[in-house]
Amino acid sequence: MKLKNIPLYLAAAAVLGFSPVAQGQSSLRKAHKHYDNYEFALALPAYKEAIQKRKPDLPTVERIATAYRLTRQNQQAETWYGKVVAMPGRPPMNLLYYAEALRSNGKFIEAKEQYMQWGEEMPEYAERAQQLMEATDLSMRLMKQPAVAEVTPLTTLNMPGASDFSPMQYGSNGIIFTSDRGVQKEGKDAKVYGWTGRPYLQLFIAQEMGEGAYGRPQPLQEVINADYHNATASTVKDGGKLYFTRTKMVPALDNVNADPTSWVEKNTNQNLVNRLEIYAAERQGGSWTNIEPFEYNKVEEYSVGHPAVSPDGQVLYFVSDMPGSLGDTDIYYSTRKADGTWSEPVNAGPVINTSGRESFPYVDANGKLYFASEGHVGMGGMDIFSAEGELGKWRDVKNLGYPINTPQNDYGIMFTEPGKRGLLSSNRDSQNGTEDIYAFNILQKPVVLAITTLGRYQNKLKQTVQDPLPNTRVMMSQKNSKDSTVVITDEKAQTFADARAGNSYTFTGSKIGFLKMESGIEVPATASDTVQVALVFDKNEVEKAIVLENIYYDLDKWDIRPDAAKELDKLVTLLKNNPAVEIEMGAHTDSRESQQYNQLLSERRAQAAVDYLVSKGIERNRLTAKGYGKTRLVNKCADGVQCPEEEHQKNRRTEFMIKKN
């Protein structure tokens, strides 16, 4: 339009009327250009500017949602995919992306609805949609179970606003990790990566100053940290060899990945693409030198990255999308040959690899394999899994559980103490797509205590019996802990409580008509998922004998054996919890030997039991020793009667009887 011959007010009106649209179109073109160049961090503010001036169409809204998804800004991705799926004509694949964002943000019910709708609109993915709904149910179950670990961010190691991830052992007490916090060179700020809006990835090292505390991170020397991405490193045990990942830009072919930390499909407008390579370096005189490419790099066709060398330095695990992969990316391994070179890569096999993405392998000091996966059933995003075995013979793939894993991305694990503590990477607390390194301490395996309360008393036949004792209140506490839990058994005298393998627990309780009870249990570290616990309450009745189980003496002896001491210790606890109670300790023999002999033996055994109780702090004036010899047999095994040994044993018993309460 020429304004020369137009009245001023009309020219002004033209400028005011058409300028916002023109500016909006300019911002939109700029945003699309950034998007096509994978500069998502730069595209998003341009899109924001453009949509303030004109209502966005479906392709634009899709691009905004995708940019938030690929920069891992899950909250914003959820918002914008919500807009996309509400628009007419939207491709159904957006339902999947919307569901994934909802799931990452902990909105499991809404996520399941979107997975279901996606499967209905794209029947070819119905089976996958069903798997994702089941995985969402798993997320909800795992988050309701007792935590498998304590997980805390390493605030002294992580830099706010930057991504810090994939820690690995470095030397005797250090770690090497990846960060985009930036490294100044020759006084100039680090170059910015348009995908994230942050500097290119570089390798940093930090020394452990104490358990879980690290010193100030320092960038690895420049010979390792080239100008472009350098990431995910691993060293051999003696620290003499370093393996790390570099990104190289190459002409785009068919099978590509554009992000150096995860493989994604390439935009068709892009002529160049990033692929990963592995490099090795040797330490000489405190410096890294002799940088050599891994012999199986082939950036013209595929990526090779995320190296993890075994503790003995003989196996190199890595990730690739090379031909023969079972999914988007698989875990491979090569073994060191006698001449120091590496064998042809071997796929770790279908136990480890799926049709999805497997990445970030790690082998601990005991040879156990850990890796991240989006293909195995997990809580959302990448989850960390473990596997037993070696090389291509793996088994027992297990999700490490919550909160090692969360609905967000969790990966890049390492152990500073195998099976107990270590570090991992996650974006669980991020709102801007960054990752942090977290410290974790594995808690013992959660188990369920199946508790039964029993009442012990003498029946009409003068037999000691145990019957269910329903509606009994019991307080449970962990050893060396001030916290306690109260449980009440039901009509069947049963209840359940959460516990952990390897811990010790104490139970105390009381019920009208019964003595106060205290008992303890040590849950074995190898315990099954459910542990049976029987709590016995003795009836508070005077002149009623209660047989103590497992009180045995050596032949013709009255010394307290270790197995008998354990049972008498329970009686010590009972007497301390019921200080007004006075008891008689009664000992009985079988019918063999003479009356006089058995009488004397039983008196000595009863007295030995009393003396033991006194040695444990029970006042002697609360105790009476009584020997009954063979005068109170509980069966027909009298003199001259042939009886099996187990029947004679029933007569060789030790009892206690309440004399005063």
MARLUMDO-588739 format. One record per residue (C-alpha): z, y negated, x negated; residue in three letters. Coordinates in steps of 0.25 Angstrom, whole numbers, padded with zeros to 4 digits, always signed. Each point is the difference from the previous one (the first is absolute). Layout:
N
ZYXALA ...
//
This chain:
661
+0000+0000+0000MET -0004-0014-0005LYS +0011-0010+0003LEU -0008-0013-0005LYS -0006-0004+0013ASN +0012+0005+0009ILE +0010-0010+0006PRO +0013+0001-0008LEU +0009+0005+0012TYR -0010+0011+0002LEU -0001+0004-0015ALA +0015+0000+0000ALA +0000+0009+0013ALA -0009+0009-0007ALA +0008+0002-0012VAL +0013+0001+0008LEU -0007+0010+0009GLY -0007+0009-0010PHE +0009-0001-0012SER +0011+0010+0004PRO -0011+0011+0003VAL -0007-0003-0013ALA +0013+0001-0008GLN +0004+0013+0008GLY -0014+0006-0004GLN +0002-0004-0014SER +0014+0006-0001SER -0005+0013+0007LEU -0012+0001-0010ARG +0010-0002-0011LYS +0010+0010+0006ALA -0012+0011+0002HIS -0004-0003-0015LYS +0014+0003-0005HIS +0001+0012+0009TYR -0013+0006-0005ASP +0004-0002-0014ASN +0014+0007+0003TYR +0007-0013-0002GLU +0009+0003+0012PHE +0011-0009-0005ALA -0010-0012-0001LEU -0007+0004+0013ALA +0013+0000+0009LEU +0003-0015-0001PRO -0015-0003+0002ALA +0000+0008+0012TYR +0013-0007+0005LYS -0007-0013-0002GLU -0013+0004+0007ALA +0007+0006+0013ILE +0008-0013+0001GLN -0013-0007+0003LYS -0007+0011+0008ARG +0003+0012+0008LYS -0002+0013-0009PRO -0010+0011+0005ASP +0003+0014-0001LEU -0006+0002-0014PRO +0008-0011-0006THR +0013+0005+0007VAL -0003+0014-0006GLU -0002-0006-0014ARG +0014-0008+0001ILE +0007+0013+0004ALA -0007+0008-0011THR +0004-0010-0010ALA +0014+0001+0004TYR +0000+0015+0000ARG -0007+0001-0014LEU +0010-0010-0006THR +0011+0008+0006ARG +0006-0011+0009GLN +0004+0010+0011ASN +0007-0010+0010GLN -0013-0009+0000GLN -0009+0012+0000ALA +0007+0005+0013GLU -0001-0014+0007THR -0015-0001-0003TRP -0004+0015+0003TYR +0007-0003+0013GLY -0009-0011+0003LYS -0012+0009-0005VAL +0003+0012+0009VAL +0001-0010+0012ALA -0014-0006-0002MET -0012+0006+0008PRO -0009+0008-0008GLY +0009+0003-0012ARG -0003+0012-0008PRO +0010+0012+0003PRO +0004+0001-0015MET +0008-0012+0002ASN +0010+0008+0008LEU +0003+0008-0012LEU +0003-0012-0008TYR +0008-0006+0010TYR +0008+0013+0002ALA +0002+0000-0015GLU +0005-0014-0001ALA +0010+0003+0012LEU +0005+0012-0007ARG +0002-0007-0013SER +0008-0010+0007ASN +0009+0010+0007GLY -0006-0001+0014LYS -0002+0015+0002PHE -0001+0001+0015ILE -0011-0010+0000GLU -0007+0006-0012ALA -0001+0014+0007LYS -0006-0007+0012GLU -0011-0006-0009GLN -0002+0013-0007TYR -0002+0007+0013MET -0010-0010+0005GLN -0008+0001-0013TRP -0001+0015+0001GLY -0005-0002+0014GLU -0010-0010-0003GLU -0005+0007-0013MET +0001+0015+0004PRO -0005+0004-0014GLU +0014-0005-0005TYR +0008+0006+0011ALA +0007+0010-0009GLU +0003-0010-0011ARG +0006-0009+0011ALA +0009+0011+0005GLN +0004+0002-0015GLN +0004-0015-0001LEU +0008+0001+0013MET +0008+0012-0006GLU +0002-0008-0013ALA +0005-0012+0008THR +0010+0010+0007ASP +0004+0005-0014LEU +0003-0015-0004SER +0009-0002+0012MET +0007+0014-0003ARG +0002-0003-0015LEU +0006-0014+0002MET +0010+0006+0010LYS +0005+0010-0010GLN +0010-0003-0011PRO -0006-0007-0012ALA -0005+0008-0012VAL +0003-0011-0010ALA +0005-0014-0002GLU -0011-0009-0003VAL +0002-0014-0005THR -0010-0011-0006PRO +0000-0003-0015LEU +0002-0015+0002THR +0001-0002-0015THR -0013+0007-0002LEU -0009-0005+0011ASN -0006-0013+0001MET +0000-0007+0014PRO -0014-0002+0005GLY -0006+0010-0010ALA -0003+0015+0001SER +0008+0009-0009ASP -0003+0015+0001PHE -0002+0013-0007SER +0011+0001-0010PRO +0000+0011-0011MET +0008+0004-0011GLN -0002-0008-0013TYR +0007+0004-0013GLY +0014+0005+0001SER +0006-0010+0010ASN -0011-0009+0005GLY -0010+0000+0011ILE -0015-0005+0000ILE -0005-0005+0014PHE -0011-0008+0006THR +0001-0014+0005SER -0009-0012+0004ASP +0010-0010-0004ARG -0010-0005-0010GLY +0000-0002-0015VAL -0003-0013-0006GLN -0010+0000-0012LYS -0002-0011-0010GLU +0008-0009+0009GLY -0009+0003+0012LYS +0004+0005+0014ASP -0004+0014+0003ALA -0013+0002+0008LYS +0001+0002+0015VAL -0005+0013+0007TYR -0007-0005+0013GLY +0004+0013+0007TRP +0015-0003+0000THR +0000-0015-0005GLY +0009+0004-0011ARG -0003+0003-0015PRO -0007+0013-0005TYR +0009+0012-0002LEU +0007+0001-0013GLN +0010+0010-0007LEU +0014-0004-0003PHE +0012+0007-0007ILE +0015-0002+0003ALA +0012+0007-0007GLN +0011+0006+0008GLU +0013-0008-0003MET +0009+0010+0008GLY -0002+0009+0011GLU -0009-0006+0010GLY -0001-0014-0008ALA -0012-0004-0008TYR -0002-0012-0009GLY -0011-0011+0001ARG -0014+0007+0001PRO -0010-0003-0011GLN -0015+0001+0001PRO -0006+0011-0008LEU -0008-0005-0012GLN -0013-0006+0002GLU -0008+0012-0006VAL +0005+0008+0012ILE +0000-0012+0011ASN -0015-0003+0000ALA -0005-0012+0009ASP -0003+0009+0012TYR +0010+0010+0007HIS +0008+0009-0008ASN +0010+0009+0007ALA +0007+0013+0003THR +0004+0005-0014ALA +0007+0012-0006SER +0005+0004-0013THR +0003+0013-0007VAL +0015+0003-0003LYS +0000-0005-0014ASP -0006-0013+0004GLY -0012+0002-0010GLY -0011+0000+0010LYS -0003-0009+0012LEU -0010+0003+0012TYR -0003-0011+0009PHE -0010-0004+0011THR -0011-0011-0002ARG -0009-0006+0011THR -0015-0002-0003LYS -0010-0007+0008MET -0013+0008+0002VAL -0012-0001+0008PRO +0003+0006+0014ALA -0006+0014+0003LEU +0004+0009+0012ASP +0015+0005-0003ASN +0008-0013-0004VAL +0014-0006+0000ASN +0002-0014+0000ALA +0015-0001-0002ASP +0006+0005-0013PRO +0013+0005+0007THR -0006+0007+0012SER -0014+0005+0003TRP -0007-0008+0011VAL -0014+0000+0006GLU -0009-0010-0006LYS -0007-0011+0008ASN -0015+0001+0000THR -0002-0014-0004ASN +0007+0002-0013GLN -0009+0004-0012ASN +0011+0002-0010LEU +0013+0009+0002VAL +0012+0003-0008ASN +0003+0014-0005ARG +0011+0006-0008LEU +0001+0006-0014GLU +0010+0006-0008ILE +0003-0004-0014TYR +0009+0005-0011ALA +0007-0008-0011ALA +0008+0005-0012GLU +0013-0007-0006ARG -0001-0004-0014GLN +0011-0008-0007GLY +0006-0005+0013GLY -0014-0004+0005SER -0010+0006+0009TRP -0014+0003-0006THR -0012+0010+0000ASN -0003-0003+0015ILE -0009+0011+0005GLU -0007+0003+0013PRO +0004+0013+0007PHE -0012+0010-0002GLU -0002+0002+0015TYR -0001-0014+0004ASN -0013-0003+0008LYS +0000-0013+0006VAL -0014+0000+0004GLU +0003+0011+0010GLU +0015+0001+0003TYR +0014-0005-0004SER +0010+0007-0009VAL +0014-0006+0000GLY +0015+0000+0002HIS +0003+0009-0012PRO +0013+0008-0001ALA +0003+0008-0013VAL +0009+0012+0001SER +0013+0000-0008PRO -0005+0009-0011ASP -0013-0008-0001GLY -0009+0012+0003GLN -0005-0003+0014VAL -0006-0013+0005LEU +0000-0002+0015TYR -0008-0011+0006PHE -0007-0005+0013VAL -0015+0000+0003SER -0011+0000+0010ASP -0010+0008-0009MET -0009+0010+0007PRO +0007+0012+0005GLY +0012-0008+0005SER +0006+0005+0013LEU +0003-0013+0006GLY -0002-0015-0003ASP +0008+0001-0013THR +0006+0013-0006ASP +0010+0003-0011ILE -0006+0007-0012TYR +0005+0005-0014TYR -0005+0003-0014SER +0007+0008-0010THR +0000-0003-0015ARG -0008+0008-0009LYS +0003+0005-0014ALA -0008-0011-0006ASP +0007-0011+0008GLY -0011-0002+0010THR +0001+0002+0015TRP -0005+0011+0008SER -0010-0002+0012GLU +0008-0006+0012PRO +0005+0010+0010VAL +0003-0003+0015ASN +0015+0002+0002ALA -0005+0008+0013GLY +0002+0000+0015PRO +0015+0001+0000VAL +0001-0014-0006ILE -0013-0006+0004ASN -0005-0003+0014THR -0011-0007+0007SER +0007-0013-0002GLY +0005-0008-0013ARG +0009+0007-0010GLU +0005-0009-0012SER +0011-0004-0009PHE +0003+0013-0006PRO +0013+0002-0008TYR +0006+0012-0007VAL +0015+0000-0003ASP +0008+0006-0012ALA +0001+0014+0008ASN -0015+0000+0003GLY +0001-0003+0014LYS -0012-0008+0006LEU +0001-0012+0008TYR -0011-0008+0007PHE -0004-0010+0010ALA -0008+0004+0012SER -0006-0005+0013GLU -0006+0013+0004GLY +0013+0008+0001HIS +0008-0002+0012VAL +0009-0012-0003GLY +0007-0012+0005MET -0011-0010-0001GLY -0009-0006-0011GLY +0002+0008-0013MET +0012+0009-0001ASP +0006+0007-0012ILE -0001+0015+0000PHE +0005+0011-0010SER -0005+0014-0004ALA +0004+0012-0007GLU -0008+0008-0010GLY -0010-0004-0011GLU -0014-0004-0002LEU -0008+0005+0011GLY +0010+0009+0005LYS +0009-0009+0009TRP +0008+0003+0012ARG +0011-0005+0009ASP -0005-0014+0002VAL +0011-0009+0006LYS +0001-0014+0005ASN +0012-0006-0007LEU +0006-0006+0013GLY +0006-0013+0004TYR +0003-0010-0007PRO -0008+0005-0012ILE -0012-0001+0010ASN -0001-0010+0011THR -0011-0004+0010PRO -0006-0009-0011GLN -0006+0004-0013ASN +0009+0007-0010ASP -0006+0006-0013TYR +0001+0000-0015GLY +0013+0007-0001ILE +0007+0004-0013MET +0014+0007-0004PHE +0009-0006-0010THR +0009+0013+0003GLU -0008+0011+0006PRO +0003+0003+0014GLY +0011-0011+0000LYS -0004-0014-0002ARG -0012-0008-0004GLY -0010-0011+0005LEU -0011-0001+0010LEU -0010-0011+0005SER -0001-0005+0015SER -0004-0012+0008ASN +0011+0004+0011ARG +0006-0014-0001ASP -0013-0008-0002SER -0006-0010+0009GLN -0011-0005-0009ASN -0006+0014-0005GLY +0008+0001-0013THR +0007+0012-0005GLU +0014+0001-0007ASP +0006+0010-0009ILE +0013+0007+0006TYR +0011+0008-0006ALA +0004+0013+0007PHE +0012+0010-0001ASN -0003+0013+0007ILE +0011+0004+0010LEU +0004+0014+0002GLN -0008+0008+0011LYS +0004-0003+0014PRO +0006+0012+0007VAL +0006+0002+0014VAL +0015+0005+0001LEU +0001+0009+0012ALA +0015-0001+0003ILE +0008+0010+0008THR +0015-0002+0003THR +0008+0012+0002LEU +0014+0003+0005GLY +0008+0010-0008ARG +0012+0007+0006TYR +0007+0013+0003GLN -0004+0007+0013ASN +0008+0010+0009LYS -0004+0011-0009LEU +0006-0007-0011LYS -0013-0001-0007GLN -0005-0013-0007THR -0012-0005+0007VAL -0009-0012+0000GLN -0007-0006+0013ASP -0009-0012+0002PRO +0008-0013+0001LEU -0008-0010+0008PRO +0001-0015+0002ASN +0007-0001-0014THR +0000-0013-0007ARG -0003+0000-0015VAL -0001-0011-0011MET -0010+0003-0011MET -0001-0008-0013SER -0007+0002-0013GLN +0008+0002-0012LYS +0003-0013-0008ASN -0005-0008+0012SER +0008-0009+0009LYS -0010+0002+0011ASP +0002+0010+0011SER -0006+0006+0013THR +0006+0005+0012VAL -0006+0012+0007VAL +0005+0007+0013ILE -0004+0014+0003THR -0007+0004+0013ASP +0004+0010+0010GLU -0005+0011-0009LYS +0009-0006-0011ALA -0012-0004-0008GLN -0006-0013-0006THR -0009-0005-0011PHE +0001-0010-0011ALA -0009-0005-0011ASP +0003+0003-0014ALA -0006+0001-0014ARG -0002+0012-0009ALA +0009-0001-0012GLY +0011-0008+0007ASN +0014+0003+0004SER +0006-0003+0013TYR +0014+0000+0006THR +0003+0003+0015PHE +0013-0004+0007THR +0004+0002+0014GLY +0011+0003+0010SER +0001+0006+0014LYS +0012+0001+0010ILE +0006+0014-0002GLY -0005+0002-0014PHE +0004-0005-0014LEU -0007-0011-0007LYS -0012+0005-0008MET -0007-0004-0013GLU -0011+0008-0006SER -0011-0003-0011GLY -0014+0005-0003ILE -0009-0002-0012GLU -0014+0001+0005VAL -0008+0007-0011PRO -0012-0008-0007ALA -0009+0012+0005THR +0005+0000+0014ALA -0010+0003+0011SER -0003-0011+0011ASP +0012+0005+0008THR +0014+0003-0005VAL +0010+0008+0009GLN +0014-0006+0000VAL +0012+0007+0007ALA +0013-0009+0002LEU +0012+0008+0003VAL +0012-0006+0008PHE +0013+0009+0000ASP +0008+0000+0013LYS +0013-0006-0001ASN +0009+0011+0005GLU +0013+0005-0005VAL +0003+0014-0004GLU -0015+0004+0001LYS -0006+0006-0013ALA -0014-0005-0005ILE -0007+0009-0010VAL -0005-0007-0012LEU -0014+0006-0004GLU -0004+0004-0014ASN +0014+0000-0006ILE -0001+0012-0009TYR +0009+0006-0011TYR -0003+0009-0011ASP +0005+0014+0001LEU +0015+0001-0001ASP +0000-0015-0004LYS +0005-0013+0007TRP -0006-0010-0009ASP -0009-0011+0007ILE -0014+0003-0003ARG -0010-0012+0000PRO -0007+0004+0013ASP +0014+0001+0007ALA +0003-0014-0006ALA -0012-0006+0007LYS +0006+0005+0013GLU +0014-0005-0003LEU -0006-0013-0004ASP -0004-0002+0015LYS +0014+0003+0004LEU +0005-0011-0009VAL -0009-0010+0007THR +0004+0005+0013LEU +0015-0002-0003LEU -0002-0014-0006LYS -0007-0004+0012ASN +0011+0005+0009ASN +0013-0004-0008PRO +0009+0004+0012ALA -0004+0015+0000VAL +0008+0011-0007GLU -0006+0014-0002ILE +0003+0014-0004GLU -0009+0007-0010MET -0001+0014+0004GLY -0007+0011-0009ALA -0003+0014+0005HIS -0005+0013-0007THR -0008+0012+0005ASP +0007+0014+0002SER -0002+0006-0013ARG +0012+0001-0010GLU +0014+0001+0004SER +0008-0009+0010GLN +0008-0006-0011GLN -0011-0002-0010TYR -0009-0008+0011ASN +0012-0008+0004GLN +0003-0005-0014LEU -0015-0002-0002LEU -0002-0008+0012SER +0013-0009-0003GLU -0006-0003-0013ARG -0013-0004+0005ARG +0006-0009+0011ALA +0008-0007-0010GLN -0012-0002-0009ALA -0007-0007+0011ALA +0012-0009+0003VAL +0001-0003-0015ASP -0014-0004-0001TYR +0001-0009+0012LEU +0012-0007-0006VAL -0008-0002-0013SER -0010-0007+0008LYS +0010-0010+0005GLY +0006+0006+0013ILE +0015-0001+0001GLU +0007+0014-0001ARG +0009-0003+0011ASN -0012+0001+0010ARG -0004+0014-0005LEU +0006+0013+0002THR -0005+0013-0007ALA +0001+0013+0008LYS -0005+0014-0004GLY -0003+0010+0011TYR -0005+0012-0008GLY -0007+0010+0009LYS +0009-0003+0012THR -0011-0008+0008ARG -0013+0008-0001LEU -0011-0006+0009VAL -0007+0013+0001ASN +0002+0015+0000LYS -0001+0002-0015CYS +0015+0005-0002ALA +0005+0010-0010ASP -0009+0012+0000GLY -0011-0005+0008VAL -0014+0000-0006GLN -0006-0014+0001CYS -0012-0008-0007PRO +0004-0010-0010GLU -0004-0012+0009GLU +0011+0005+0010GLU +0011+0000-0011HIS -0005-0014-0004GLN +0004-0005+0014LYS +0014+0004-0002ASN +0001-0006-0014ARG +0000-0015+0005ARG +0007-0013-0002THR +0005-0008+0012GLU +0006-0013+0003PHE +0009-0003+0012MET +0005-0013+0005ILE +0015+0000+0001LYS +0002-0015+0003LYS -0010-0010+0005ASN 
//
